[in-house]
């Protein structure tokens, strides 16, 4: 009798108990106050914390002249196998209307590759509700191989005149290298 392999569960990689996020960087922080408005704040489940930015400046990805904000997440390769989806919860009135996803491969620590297969960006709704985007088909993967070391989200076309954004929660969902019973499975 053949033993059936259990499919790994999709878990919240950004949950502290999973430990999938090695570091987070961003384009700007409101008043340079990282404790109150730093990018790590949007990775918690605490809805009273957020990543809040200063006004957008040109550069950071895509068109160098276009004002943008960016958020970069480095993964712990001993934990993260593959990213499957991203969820965003914004402050209405302070959102980017579009987002492009870039990734950096494990074997190339310098180059950023645009993940969109058609060159299009995601369109965000000016709403406080969680907005989820499937990224599994956009990022490279092989069976049990970790190929993505980091992702960079580049935000443009802001609802705020100055290009400020407020992100309360960013959920990073995906597969872990090692399965454990402490991971928060999607849908639970």
N, C-alpha and C positions, 0 to 999 in steps of 0.2 A: 504494500500500500504506500503510495507516494504521500509525502508530507506536504501540505499546501503552505506556501509562504504567505504570511500575513502582510498585507499592503500597509505601508507606513501611513499614519494619520496626518492630516494637515493640521498644524498647530500654530498658535500665535507666537511667532519667532521673536517678536518685540516684547513679550512678557518677561519681566525680570527673572522669574524662576526657570525660564528656558535658557536664557543667556546667549541668544543668537546674535545680538548686536555687539560688535567690538567697539565701535566708535561712531559718533555722529558729528558732522560739521555742517555749517550753513553759510549763506551769503551775508547775512546781517542779523543783529539782535537789537531789539528796541532799547535805546539808551545804553547799549553795551552792558546790559544787566542780565548776564547769563543765568544767574540763580533764579530770577523770576521769569525770564522769557527765553531761555536757551533752548536749543533744539531737542535736548533729551526730554524736556517736559512734555512734548507731544507723543512720546512713546509710552507714557504711563496710562493707566486706566483712570487716573484722577482727572475728572472733567473740570476741575478748578485751575488746572495748570495748562500752559500752552507755549508754543513757539510763536513769538510775536516779532515782527521785523521792523526795521527802519524803512525809509523810502527806497524803492528799487533803483538800481543803477544799471547802466549798460554792461554787457558782457556776461560771463558765467555759463554760457552754453548757447548753442545755436547762433543766431545773429548777434554779433558783437555790439551793434548799436542799439539793439532793442533792450529796454529795461527788463530785468529779470531778477528773480530770487531763486536760490537753489538750496536743496537739502541733500546731503551725501551720507549714505549709510554704509559702513564697512562691516562685513559679517565675520563671525568667528568660524573659521573653516572646520573646527573640531565639532561644531554643533549644527551649522546650517548646510543642508544638502541642496535645496532648491527653493526659490521663492515662487509662490503660485498666485498670490493676489495682494493688492494694497487697498486699504480702506482709509478714507479721509473724512474728518469731521471739522468743518470750518466755522469761523464766526461769520455769519451772514453780513455782507457789506464789505468784508475784508478778505476776499478770496481771489485767487488767480482764475481766469476763465479758461486757461489752457495749461496743459502740463505735458512735457516730453520726458521719456524715460531713457536714461543712458546706463550702460553697465561697463564694468571693467572685469576682464577675465583674470583668473588666478595666475595664468602663465604670462600676463602682460600687465605689470603694475603701473603703467603710464597712460596708455591709450583708453579713451572713453569711446564707446561704440553706441550709436543711436539704436535703440531697441525696436522702434516702430518699423513694421514691415512695409508700410505704405507711405512713410514720411509724415503721417498725420499725428496730431497731438490729441490727448483726451480733453474733452470739454467738461469743465466743472460747472455744477449748478450753484447759483447764489442762494444757498440753503444751509441750515445748520445740521441737517440729517446726514448720517454716515453714507458716504458714496464709495462704492467698491468697484475696483477695476481688475479684471483678470490679466495677469502678466505672464502666466505660465508658458504660453505659446510664443512669447516675445523673447524670452531669455534662453540661452543655450543650455542644454543638459545632456548627459549621457547616463546610461544605467549606473546608478550608485556613484557617479562621479560629481565632484563639486567643481563647477566651471565658472561661477560668478563670485567674485571676491567682494564687489561693492556695486551699489546702484547710486545714481545721481538723478534727482527729480528737478527739472528746470521749469519754473513757473513763469508765465507771461500773461499779458492782457488782463490787467487787474480791474476789479470793480471799484477799488479805492483810487482816487485821482493820483495819489503819490506812490502807488504801487506797494502799499503795505499789506501784509497778510497776517492772519491769526489762525493757526492750526492747533485745535484742541487735542485731537487724537490722530495719530497715524498708526494703523494696524498693519503689520507685515506678517502675512500668512505664508506658510511653506512647510517643507519636509525637513526633519532632523536627520542627522547622520546616525545617531543612536536613539533608539526608541526608549522612552521612559514613561512611567505612570504619572509623573508630575506635570506633564505638559497639558496645556489647556487646548483641547481639541475644538476645531471649528464647529459651530452649531451647538456647543454645550453652554 
